[in-house]
Amino acid sequence: MPISPPHLPSSMPAASPSEPPNESAQMMPNQLAEAFALFYEESKKLESQQADLQEKINQLTQELYDSNHRLGILLNAIPAGVVLLENNLVSLHNPSVLNFLPTIVIGKALTLPLDWQPSIAPGEYLIENAEGRRTIQLVRIDEGTRSIVQIQDITANIRLHQQSQQENRLAAMGKMAASIAHQFRTPLATALLYSSHLCDGKIAADESQEFAQRLRKQLLGLEKLSQDMLRFITNRPRKSELVPITSILQTAEQGIRPLCEEKGVTLRSQMSIAKDQLVNVEQQAIVNALLAILENALEVSEAGQTISITASGNHQRVTIVIDDQGPGIPNAMLESLFEPFSTGHSSGTGLGLAIAKNALEAHRGSIHAENYDGGARFTITLPSMNSL
């Protein structure tokens, strides 16, 4: 841009031809020209940087559009339903949601159908339709005022889990065939001996009564063993219901406390758990599992010792810890403790803990055994939920 020299004020006296020119007057136009030239160069740089920035913004905008487009295609293709909530109101969902919630409405609260019944684990529901019983899992992730809800059908996964458990039990039965023969052989031989004495007619009436009682005891033992084996093979929840975990613990305590008092063993209970903490289980199966563990603890306890039951939990899981003050579990038995016929007691069948483990795992729970400084410890977990 051409720069014109500034006009001098009219009041400024003209330089005399004989006087040397004013140096400041000569420098001012040059400085202004340099300043305007520098301003012009910086303006060009800013324009170039702005153009580069705009190009990057356009590029990022296009990438964001492409990413959202790909994400939309992915969400529309997956079989799981996805719902976006804003302040607990439905703002967006993919088409698969309609397979689960056909009446969902944008701008309304997300509500579940009345025929969805709570399943064993939190966030799982059972529904009945023309295809049979299905298990639906609902997972919700909250981020401030926004929430993402995923809904999917896990019926096949549950069926595969149950099939795997069944196959594992059948495989265990195959491995313990020799042990089964041993378990049946001794009481069966004893029962046959008593029955032969009863049949020969050479014993007195009072001895006949005694032999009959012994025979009955052996037959009852065989019946219990066969029932335990069937429970081990087919152990799965038949009819689950929502019950307070405190009720299950109290029932198990009432079953073992008289035996503890008879042996002089103290039973101590501490429940750091809400009364409305619910578990969806077949109640008697879980009670029997707890009793099997408590009976095992009582078997190794001596008079004056203590068995402790501690329960704690949150809105998703409850943890039960059973401690005894016995000699602990031999290291050689720790790995096989829950296998059938694994027992260190001459009077036990070794099926109690195996059945307890199966019952807990059938309800999506777990059991872990270990030794601690004072004895043996069994840690049990079960999925749970709070009452509505």
C-alpha positions as a LaTeX table, in Angstrom:
\begin{tabular}{lrrr}
\hline
Residue & $x$ (\AA) & $y$ (\AA) & $z$ (\AA) \\
\hline
Met1 & 0.00 & 0.00 & 0.00 \\
Pro2 & 1.57 & 3.32 & $-0.95$ \\
Ile3 & 2.12 & 5.52 & 2.04 \\
Ser4 & 1.84 & 9.29 & 1.57 \\
Pro5 & 4.09 & 11.44 & 3.65 \\
Pro6 & 2.21 & 13.25 & 6.32 \\
His7 & 1.37 & 16.95 & 5.80 \\
Leu8 & 3.24 & 19.24 & 8.05 \\
Pro9 & 1.25 & 21.70 & 10.11 \\
Ser10 & 1.01 & 25.13 & 8.53 \\
Ser11 & 2.30 & 26.77 & 11.66 \\
Met12 & 5.62 & 24.92 & 11.43 \\
Pro13 & 8.29 & 27.30 & 10.05 \\
Ala14 & 9.91 & 26.23 & 6.80 \\
Ala15 & 13.51 & 25.26 & 6.92 \\
Ser16 & 15.88 & 27.87 & 5.66 \\
Pro17 & 17.95 & 26.80 & 2.67 \\
Ser18 & 20.95 & 27.62 & 4.71 \\
Glu19 & 19.74 & 25.41 & 7.65 \\
Pro20 & 20.31 & 21.61 & 7.75 \\
Pro21 & 17.09 & 19.47 & 7.38 \\
Asn22 & 15.28 & 18.34 & 10.60 \\
Glu23 & 16.24 & 14.64 & 11.13 \\
Ser24 & 13.07 & 13.78 & 13.16 \\
Ala25 & 10.89 & 15.13 & 10.39 \\
Gln26 & 12.71 & 12.95 & 7.86 \\
Met27 & 12.47 & 9.79 & 10.08 \\
Met28 & 8.72 & 10.00 & 10.81 \\
Pro29 & 7.49 & 9.01 & 7.31 \\
Asn30 & 9.98 & 6.14 & 7.18 \\
Gln31 & 8.89 & 4.76 & 10.58 \\
Leu32 & 5.21 & 4.94 & 9.64 \\
Ala33 & 5.93 & 3.16 & 6.38 \\
Glu34 & 7.79 & 0.41 & 8.19 \\
Ala35 & 4.97 & 0.08 & 10.78 \\
Phe36 & 2.32 & $-0.20$ & 8.07 \\
Ala37 & 4.42 & $-2.75$ & 6.19 \\
Leu38 & 4.89 & $-4.81$ & 9.37 \\
Phe39 & 1.15 & $-4.59$ & 10.12 \\
Tyr40 & 0.42 & $-5.72$ & 6.58 \\
Glu41 & 2.75 & $-8.74$ & 6.91 \\
Glu42 & 1.25 & $-9.76$ & 10.27 \\
Ser43 & $-2.25$ & $-9.40$ & 8.83 \\
Lys44 & $-1.31$ & $-11.75$ & 6.01 \\
Lys45 & 0.05 & $-14.25$ & 8.54 \\
Leu46 & $-3.16$ & $-14.05$ & 10.59 \\
Glu47 & $-5.24$ & $-14.55$ & 7.46 \\
Ser48 & $-3.15$ & $-17.64$ & 6.60 \\
Gln49 & $-3.44$ & $-19.03$ & 10.13 \\
Gln50 & $-7.19$ & $-18.38$ & 10.12 \\
Ala51 & $-7.51$ & $-20.25$ & 6.84 \\
Asp52 & $-5.52$ & $-23.18$ & 8.25 \\
Leu53 & $-7.64$ & $-23.19$ & 11.39 \\
Gln54 & $-10.85$ & $-23.10$ & 9.38 \\
Glu55 & $-9.57$ & $-26.01$ & 7.27 \\
Lys56 & $-8.86$ & $-28.02$ & 10.43 \\
Ile57 & $-12.29$ & $-27.17$ & 11.82 \\
Asn58 & $-13.89$ & $-28.35$ & 8.59 \\
Gln59 & $-11.79$ & $-31.52$ & 8.70 \\
Leu60 & $-12.74$ & $-32.24$ & 12.33 \\
Thr61 & $-16.38$ & $-31.52$ & 11.57 \\
Gln62 & $-16.31$ & $-34.01$ & 8.72 \\
Glu63 & $-14.54$ & $-36.60$ & 10.88 \\
Leu64 & $-17.12$ & $-36.08$ & 13.64 \\
Tyr65 & $-19.92$ & $-36.50$ & 11.12 \\
Asp66 & $-18.32$ & $-39.66$ & 9.73 \\
Ser67 & $-17.76$ & $-41.02$ & 13.23 \\
Asn68 & $-21.37$ & $-40.33$ & 14.25 \\
His69 & $-22.55$ & $-41.92$ & 11.01 \\
Arg70 & $-20.49$ & $-45.06$ & 11.64 \\
Leu71 & $-21.66$ & $-45.15$ & 15.26 \\
Gly72 & $-25.26$ & $-44.84$ & 14.10 \\
Ile73 & $-24.80$ & $-47.72$ & 11.67 \\
Leu74 & $-23.21$ & $-49.81$ & 14.42 \\
Leu75 & $-25.95$ & $-49.06$ & 16.97 \\
Asn76 & $-28.64$ & $-49.82$ & 14.41 \\
Ala77 & $-26.99$ & $-53.13$ & 13.52 \\
Ile78 & $-26.37$ & $-54.59$ & 16.98 \\
Pro79 & $-29.14$ & $-56.81$ & 18.44 \\
Ala80 & $-28.88$ & $-55.17$ & 21.86 \\
Gly81 & $-31.13$ & $-52.22$ & 22.57 \\
Val82 & $-29.48$ & $-48.91$ & 23.50 \\
Val83 & $-31.36$ & $-46.00$ & 25.05 \\
Leu84 & $-30.00$ & $-42.51$ & 25.81 \\
Leu85 & $-31.66$ & $-40.72$ & 28.73 \\
Glu86 & $-31.50$ & $-37.00$ & 29.45 \\
Asn87 & $-32.68$ & $-36.19$ & 32.98 \\
Asn88 & $-34.27$ & $-39.66$ & 33.09 \\
Leu89 & $-36.28$ & $-38.98$ & 29.92 \\
Val90 & $-35.76$ & $-40.92$ & 26.69 \\
Ser91 & $-33.95$ & $-38.73$ & 24.17 \\
Leu92 & $-32.69$ & $-41.33$ & 21.68 \\
His93 & $-32.76$ & $-45.08$ & 21.07 \\
Asn94 & $-31.77$ & $-47.56$ & 18.38 \\
Pro95 & $-34.31$ & $-49.73$ & 16.50 \\
Ser96 & $-33.44$ & $-52.89$ & 18.49 \\
Val97 & $-35.01$ & $-51.37$ & 21.59 \\
Leu98 & $-38.42$ & $-51.88$ & 20.00 \\
Asn99 & $-37.89$ & $-55.66$ & 20.21 \\
Phe100 & $-37.87$ & $-55.31$ & 24.00 \\
Leu101 & $-39.88$ & $-52.13$ & 24.66 \\
Pro102 & $-42.30$ & $-51.60$ & 21.76 \\
Thr103 & $-44.13$ & $-48.80$ & 23.58 \\
Ile104 & $-41.06$ & $-46.65$ & 24.31 \\
Val105 & $-41.69$ & $-42.93$ & 23.65 \\
Ile106 & $-39.15$ & $-40.15$ & 23.07 \\
Gly107 & $-39.44$ & $-37.50$ & 25.77 \\
Lys108 & $-41.07$ & $-39.85$ & 28.28 \\
Ala109 & $-39.59$ & $-41.73$ & 31.23 \\
Leu110 & $-38.23$ & $-45.22$ & 30.59 \\
Thr111 & $-40.62$ & $-47.76$ & 32.12 \\
Leu112 & $-40.40$ & $-51.56$ & 32.10 \\
Pro113 & $-43.37$ & $-53.76$ & 31.22 \\
Leu114 & $-45.32$ & $-55.16$ & 34.16 \\
Asp115 & $-44.73$ & $-58.75$ & 33.04 \\
Trp116 & $-40.95$ & $-58.42$ & 33.50 \\
Gln117 & $-40.19$ & $-60.40$ & 36.67 \\
Pro118 & $-36.85$ & $-59.95$ & 38.52 \\
Ser119 & $-34.43$ & $-62.81$ & 37.93 \\
Ile120 & $-31.63$ & $-64.15$ & 40.16 \\
Ala121 & $-29.07$ & $-61.43$ & 39.42 \\
Pro122 & $-29.53$ & $-57.63$ & 39.65 \\
Gly123 & $-30.61$ & $-56.06$ & 36.37 \\
Glu124 & $-31.96$ & $-59.33$ & 34.98 \\
Tyr125 & $-35.62$ & $-60.01$ & 34.23 \\
Leu126 & $-37.65$ & $-63.04$ & 33.17 \\
Ile127 & $-40.41$ & $-62.71$ & 30.56 \\
Glu128 & $-42.77$ & $-65.26$ & 29.09 \\
Asn129 & $-43.84$ & $-65.08$ & 25.44 \\
Ala130 & $-44.67$ & $-67.35$ & 22.51 \\
Glu131 & $-40.99$ & $-68.35$ & 22.26 \\
Gly132 & $-40.95$ & $-69.50$ & 25.88 \\
Arg133 & $-39.11$ & $-68.04$ & 28.85 \\
Arg134 & $-36.46$ & $-65.44$ & 28.09 \\
Thr135 & $-33.92$ & $-63.71$ & 30.32 \\
Ile136 & $-33.36$ & $-60.00$ & 29.66 \\
Gln137 & $-30.39$ & $-58.08$ & 31.06 \\
Leu138 & $-30.57$ & $-54.33$ & 31.64 \\
Val139 & $-27.36$ & $-52.37$ & 32.30 \\
Arg140 & $-27.47$ & $-48.66$ & 33.12 \\
Ile141 & $-24.50$ & $-46.27$ & 33.14 \\
Asp142 & $-25.04$ & $-42.80$ & 34.61 \\
Glu143 & $-22.91$ & $-39.79$ & 33.62 \\
Gly144 & $-24.28$ & $-36.66$ & 35.25 \\
Thr145 & $-27.71$ & $-35.88$ & 33.83 \\
Arg146 & $-27.22$ & $-38.40$ & 31.03 \\
Ser147 & $-27.64$ & $-42.16$ & 31.24 \\
Ile148 & $-27.07$ & $-44.96$ & 28.76 \\
Val149 & $-29.21$ & $-48.09$ & 29.12 \\
Gln150 & $-28.32$ & $-51.31$ & 27.33 \\
Ile151 & $-30.93$ & $-54.07$ & 26.99 \\
Gln152 & $-30.09$ & $-57.51$ & 25.63 \\
Asp153 & $-31.42$ & $-61.04$ & 25.56 \\
Ile154 & $-29.05$ & $-63.36$ & 27.47 \\
Thr155 & $-31.25$ & $-66.46$ & 27.34 \\
Ala156 & $-28.71$ & $-68.36$ & 25.23 \\
Asn157 & $-25.88$ & $-67.40$ & 27.59 \\
Ile158 & $-27.86$ & $-68.63$ & 30.60 \\
Arg159 & $-28.72$ & $-71.88$ & 28.84 \\
Leu160 & $-25.05$ & $-72.38$ & 27.93 \\
His161 & $-24.03$ & $-71.69$ & 31.54 \\
Gln162 & $-26.51$ & $-74.23$ & 32.84 \\
Gln163 & $-25.43$ & $-76.79$ & 30.25 \\
Ser164 & $-21.80$ & $-76.28$ & 31.21 \\
Gln165 & $-22.63$ & $-76.81$ & 34.88 \\
Gln166 & $-24.56$ & $-79.97$ & 34.04 \\
Glu167 & $-21.69$ & $-81.32$ & 31.95 \\
Asn168 & $-19.21$ & $-80.55$ & 34.73 \\
Arg169 & $-21.36$ & $-82.43$ & 37.23 \\
Leu170 & $-21.72$ & $-85.41$ & 34.92 \\
Ala171 & $-17.97$ & $-85.42$ & 34.31 \\
Ala172 & $-17.41$ & $-85.35$ & 38.07 \\
Met173 & $-19.81$ & $-88.27$ & 38.45 \\
Gly174 & $-17.82$ & $-90.21$ & 35.90 \\
Lys175 & $-14.57$ & $-89.55$ & 37.75 \\
Met176 & $-16.00$ & $-90.65$ & 41.07 \\
Ala177 & $-17.56$ & $-93.92$ & 39.88 \\
Ala178 & $-15.09$ & $-95.95$ & 41.91 \\
Ser179 & $-15.78$ & $-93.81$ & 44.97 \\
Ile180 & $-19.52$ & $-94.37$ & 44.54 \\
Ala181 & $-18.99$ & $-98.12$ & 44.61 \\
His182 & $-16.94$ & $-97.77$ & 47.77 \\
Gln183 & $-19.53$ & $-95.51$ & 49.39 \\
Phe184 & $-22.33$ & $-97.99$ & 48.72 \\
Arg185 & $-20.40$ & $-101.21$ & 49.33 \\
Thr186 & $-19.81$ & $-100.95$ & 53.08 \\
Pro187 & $-23.32$ & $-99.93$ & 54.22 \\
Leu188 & $-24.91$ & $-102.29$ & 51.69 \\
Ala189 & $-22.83$ & $-105.25$ & 52.92 \\
Thr190 & $-23.71$ & $-104.39$ & 56.51 \\
Ala191 & $-27.41$ & $-104.17$ & 55.66 \\
Leu192 & $-27.26$ & $-107.57$ & 53.93 \\
Leu193 & $-25.59$ & $-109.08$ & 56.99 \\
Tyr194 & $-28.28$ & $-107.78$ & 59.35 \\
Ser195 & $-31.07$ & $-108.92$ & 57.00 \\
Ser196 & $-29.57$ & $-112.43$ & 56.78 \\
His197 & $-29.59$ & $-112.70$ & 60.58 \\
Leu198 & $-33.20$ & $-111.61$ & 60.62 \\
Cys199 & $-34.13$ & $-114.22$ & 58.03 \\
Asp200 & $-32.48$ & $-117.29$ & 59.58 \\
Gly201 & $-34.88$ & $-117.34$ & 62.56 \\
Lys202 & $-32.14$ & $-118.34$ & 65.02 \\
Ile203 & $-31.94$ & $-115.10$ & 67.00 \\
Ala204 & $-33.99$ & $-114.00$ & 69.95 \\
Ala205 & $-36.77$ & $-111.45$ & 69.70 \\
Asp206 & $-34.80$ & $-108.69$ & 71.46 \\
Glu207 & $-31.81$ & $-109.27$ & 69.15 \\
Ser208 & $-34.16$ & $-109.24$ & 66.15 \\
Gln209 & $-35.35$ & $-105.79$ & 67.22 \\
Glu210 & $-31.77$ & $-104.55$ & 67.54 \\
Phe211 & $-30.78$ & $-105.98$ & 64.14 \\
Ala212 & $-33.88$ & $-104.42$ & 62.59 \\
Gln213 & $-32.90$ & $-101.01$ & 63.99 \\
Arg214 & $-29.35$ & $-101.40$ & 62.67 \\
Leu215 & $-30.66$ & $-102.49$ & 59.29 \\
Arg216 & $-32.98$ & $-99.48$ & 59.18 \\
Lys217 & $-30.08$ & $-97.16$ & 60.04 \\
Gln218 & $-27.95$ & $-98.56$ & 57.20 \\
Leu219 & $-30.82$ & $-98.31$ & 54.72 \\
Leu220 & $-31.52$ & $-94.70$ & 55.76 \\
Gly221 & $-27.85$ & $-93.92$ & 55.23 \\
Leu222 & $-27.97$ & $-95.43$ & 51.74 \\
Glu223 & $-31.11$ & $-93.46$ & 50.96 \\
Lys224 & $-29.50$ & $-90.20$ & 52.09 \\
Leu225 & $-26.39$ & $-90.95$ & 50.04 \\
Ser226 & $-28.45$ & $-91.64$ & 46.91 \\
Gln227 & $-30.51$ & $-88.47$ & 47.48 \\
Asp228 & $-27.34$ & $-86.40$ & 47.91 \\
Met229 & $-25.95$ & $-87.80$ & 44.70 \\
Leu230 & $-29.13$ & $-86.89$ & 42.83 \\
Arg231 & $-29.03$ & $-83.40$ & 44.34 \\
Phe232 & $-25.43$ & $-83.05$ & 43.21 \\
Ile233 & $-26.31$ & $-83.99$ & 39.62 \\
Thr234 & $-29.56$ & $-82.07$ & 39.20 \\
Asn235 & $-29.04$ & $-79.20$ & 41.64 \\
Arg236 & $-30.57$ & $-76.08$ & 40.08 \\
Pro237 & $-33.16$ & $-73.53$ & 41.26 \\
Arg238 & $-36.65$ & $-74.93$ & 40.74 \\
Lys239 & $-38.70$ & $-72.02$ & 42.04 \\
Ser240 & $-36.88$ & $-68.82$ & 42.91 \\
Glu241 & $-38.40$ & $-66.05$ & 44.98 \\
Leu242 & $-37.30$ & $-62.71$ & 46.39 \\
Val243 & $-36.50$ & $-63.14$ & 50.08 \\
Pro244 & $-34.47$ & $-61.06$ & 52.57 \\
Ile245 & $-30.98$ & $-62.46$ & 53.03 \\
Thr246 & $-31.38$ & $-61.86$ & 56.77 \\
Ser247 & $-34.25$ & $-64.38$ & 56.78 \\
Ile248 & $-32.08$ & $-67.03$ & 55.13 \\
Leu249 & $-29.24$ & $-66.42$ & 57.60 \\
Gln250 & $-31.58$ & $-66.58$ & 60.58 \\
Thr251 & $-33.08$ & $-69.86$ & 59.36 \\
Ala252 & $-29.60$ & $-71.37$ & 58.96 \\
Glu253 & $-28.63$ & $-70.13$ & 62.44 \\
Gln254 & $-31.71$ & $-71.66$ & 64.01 \\
Gly255 & $-30.85$ & $-74.98$ & 62.40 \\
Ile256 & $-27.26$ & $-75.12$ & 63.65 \\
Arg257 & $-27.51$ & $-73.34$ & 67.03 \\
Pro258 & $-28.94$ & $-76.31$ & 69.00 \\
Leu259 & $-26.12$ & $-78.53$ & 67.75 \\
Cys260 & $-23.57$ & $-75.86$ & 68.73 \\
Glu261 & $-25.05$ & $-75.58$ & 72.22 \\
Glu262 & $-25.04$ & $-79.36$ & 72.61 \\
Lys263 & $-21.31$ & $-79.45$ & 71.77 \\
Gly264 & $-20.45$ & $-76.36$ & 73.82 \\
Val265 & $-19.47$ & $-74.26$ & 70.77 \\
Thr266 & $-20.40$ & $-70.57$ & 70.66 \\
Leu267 & $-22.22$ & $-69.33$ & 67.54 \\
Arg268 & $-21.66$ & $-65.63$ & 66.90 \\
Ser269 & $-23.45$ & $-63.62$ & 64.21 \\
Gln270 & $-22.85$ & $-60.10$ & 62.91 \\
Met271 & $-24.98$ & $-58.70$ & 60.09 \\
Ser272 & $-23.86$ & $-55.38$ & 58.60 \\
Ile273 & $-26.62$ & $-55.53$ & 56.05 \\
Ala274 & $-29.95$ & $-53.84$ & 55.41 \\
Lys275 & $-33.12$ & $-55.71$ & 56.28 \\
Asp276 & $-34.48$ & $-54.99$ & 52.80 \\
Gln277 & $-31.49$ & $-56.63$ & 51.07 \\
Leu278 & $-33.13$ & $-59.24$ & 48.84 \\
Val279 & $-31.86$ & $-62.30$ & 47.00 \\
Asn280 & $-33.77$ & $-64.09$ & 44.27 \\
Val281 & $-33.16$ & $-67.74$ & 45.19 \\
Glu282 & $-34.72$ & $-71.07$ & 46.02 \\
Gln283 & $-34.62$ & $-70.39$ & 49.74 \\
Gln284 & $-34.24$ & $-73.95$ & 51.03 \\
Ala285 & $-31.35$ & $-74.67$ & 48.65 \\
Ile286 & $-29.33$ & $-71.73$ & 50.01 \\
Val287 & $-30.26$ & $-72.57$ & 53.62 \\
Asn288 & $-29.05$ & $-76.14$ & 53.05 \\
Ala289 & $-25.81$ & $-74.85$ & 51.54 \\
Leu290 & $-25.15$ & $-72.64$ & 54.57 \\
Leu291 & $-26.01$ & $-75.48$ & 56.93 \\
Ala292 & $-23.56$ & $-77.80$ & 55.14 \\
Ile293 & $-20.77$ & $-75.26$ & 55.68 \\
Leu294 & $-21.77$ & $-74.63$ & 59.30 \\
Glu295 & $-21.97$ & $-78.36$ & 60.00 \\
Asn296 & $-18.50$ & $-78.75$ & 58.54 \\
Ala297 & $-17.25$ & $-75.97$ & 60.84 \\
Leu298 & $-18.96$ & $-77.56$ & 63.85 \\
Glu299 & $-17.41$ & $-80.95$ & 63.04 \\
Val300 & $-13.88$ & $-79.55$ & 63.47 \\
Ser301 & $-14.70$ & $-77.31$ & 66.47 \\
Glu302 & $-14.19$ & $-78.22$ & 70.10 \\
Ala303 & $-16.04$ & $-77.10$ & 73.22 \\
Gly304 & $-15.21$ & $-73.50$ & 74.10 \\
Gln305 & $-14.42$ & $-72.48$ & 70.53 \\
Thr306 & $-16.46$ & $-70.07$ & 68.39 \\
Ile307 & $-18.05$ & $-70.16$ & 64.95 \\
Ser308 & $-18.61$ & $-66.69$ & 63.47 \\
Ile309 & $-21.04$ & $-65.63$ & 60.74 \\
Thr310 & $-20.46$ & $-62.19$ & 59.23 \\
Ala311 & $-22.72$ & $-60.74$ & 56.52 \\
Ser312 & $-22.22$ & $-57.54$ & 54.53 \\
Gly313 & $-23.37$ & $-56.27$ & 51.16 \\
Asn314 & $-24.35$ & $-53.52$ & 48.77 \\
His315 & $-27.12$ & $-53.05$ & 46.21 \\
Gln316 & $-25.60$ & $-55.68$ & 43.90 \\
Arg317 & $-23.97$ & $-58.39$ & 46.02 \\
Val318 & $-24.04$ & $-59.86$ & 49.51 \\
Thr319 & $-21.02$ & $-61.50$ & 51.14 \\
Ile320 & $-21.22$ & $-64.08$ & 53.94 \\
Val321 & $-18.10$ & $-65.16$ & 55.81 \\
Ile322 & $-18.10$ & $-68.21$ & 58.09 \\
Asp323 & $-15.05$ & $-68.61$ & 60.36 \\
Asp324 & $-14.21$ & $-71.45$ & 62.71 \\
Gln325 & $-11.39$ & $-71.95$ & 65.22 \\
Gly326 & $-10.57$ & $-75.50$ & 64.21 \\
Pro327 & $-7.26$ & $-76.88$ & 62.93 \\
Gly328 & $-7.79$ & $-75.45$ & 59.46 \\
Ile329 & $-8.04$ & $-77.22$ & 56.11 \\
Pro330 & $-5.08$ & $-79.46$ & 55.18 \\
Asn331 & $-3.21$ & $-77.97$ & 52.23 \\
Ala332 & $-3.58$ & $-81.24$ & 50.32 \\
Met333 & $-7.39$ & $-80.88$ & 50.51 \\
Leu334 & $-7.76$ & $-77.20$ & 49.63 \\
Glu335 & $-7.86$ & $-77.76$ & 45.86 \\
Ser336 & $-10.25$ & $-80.73$ & 46.03 \\
Leu337 & $-12.36$ & $-79.58$ & 48.98 \\
Phe338 & $-15.51$ & $-79.04$ & 46.91 \\
Glu339 & $-15.17$ & $-82.19$ & 44.83 \\
Pro340 & $-17.55$ & $-85.09$ & 45.54 \\
Phe341 & $-16.45$ & $-87.54$ & 48.24 \\
Ser342 & $-13.60$ & $-85.27$ & 49.32 \\
Thr343 & $-13.75$ & $-85.46$ & 53.10 \\
Gly344 & $-11.45$ & $-85.75$ & 56.05 \\
His345 & $-14.15$ & $-87.15$ & 58.35 \\
Ser346 & $-14.81$ & $-90.85$ & 58.64 \\
Ser347 & $-18.52$ & $-90.22$ & 59.21 \\
Gly348 & $-19.06$ & $-87.92$ & 56.23 \\
Thr349 & $-19.86$ & $-88.71$ & 52.61 \\
Gly350 & $-17.97$ & $-85.73$ & 51.19 \\
Leu351 & $-21.00$ & $-84.54$ & 49.23 \\
Gly352 & $-22.16$ & $-81.73$ & 51.50 \\
Leu353 & $-19.70$ & $-79.07$ & 50.36 \\
Ala354 & $-19.93$ & $-80.20$ & 46.72 \\
Ile355 & $-23.73$ & $-79.79$ & 46.82 \\
Ala356 & $-23.36$ & $-76.41$ & 48.57 \\
Lys357 & $-21.00$ & $-75.19$ & 45.84 \\
Asn358 & $-23.38$ & $-76.34$ & 43.11 \\
Ala359 & $-26.34$ & $-74.67$ & 44.79 \\
Leu360 & $-24.51$ & $-71.34$ & 45.14 \\
Glu361 & $-23.16$ & $-71.37$ & 41.58 \\
Ala362 & $-26.61$ & $-72.25$ & 40.24 \\
His363 & $-27.77$ & $-68.95$ & 41.81 \\
Arg364 & $-24.82$ & $-67.02$ & 40.21 \\
Gly365 & $-23.00$ & $-67.08$ & 43.53 \\
Ser366 & $-19.58$ & $-68.34$ & 44.57 \\
Ile367 & $-17.78$ & $-69.97$ & 47.49 \\
His368 & $-14.12$ & $-69.85$ & 48.46 \\
Ala369 & $-12.30$ & $-71.68$ & 51.24 \\
Glu370 & $-9.02$ & $-70.69$ & 52.87 \\
Asn371 & $-7.12$ & $-70.88$ & 56.13 \\
Tyr372 & $-6.50$ & $-67.88$ & 58.35 \\
Asp373 & $-4.59$ & $-67.44$ & 61.60 \\
Gly374 & $-7.43$ & $-68.79$ & 63.74 \\
Gly375 & $-8.79$ & $-71.66$ & 61.63 \\
Ala376 & $-10.73$ & $-72.09$ & 58.38 \\
Arg377 & $-12.74$ & $-69.45$ & 56.53 \\
Phe378 & $-15.49$ & $-69.88$ & 53.94 \\
Thr379 & $-16.47$ & $-66.80$ & 51.90 \\
Ile380 & $-19.82$ & $-66.92$ & 50.08 \\
Thr381 & $-21.23$ & $-64.35$ & 47.65 \\
Leu382 & $-24.70$ & $-64.03$ & 46.13 \\
Pro383 & $-26.19$ & $-61.44$ & 43.79 \\
Ser384 & $-28.71$ & $-59.26$ & 45.58 \\
Met385 & $-30.88$ & $-56.18$ & 45.25 \\
Asn386 & $-32.70$ & $-53.70$ & 47.46 \\
Ser387 & $-36.45$ & $-53.92$ & 47.84 \\
Leu388 & $-38.40$ & $-51.39$ & 45.79 \\
\hline
\end{tabular}
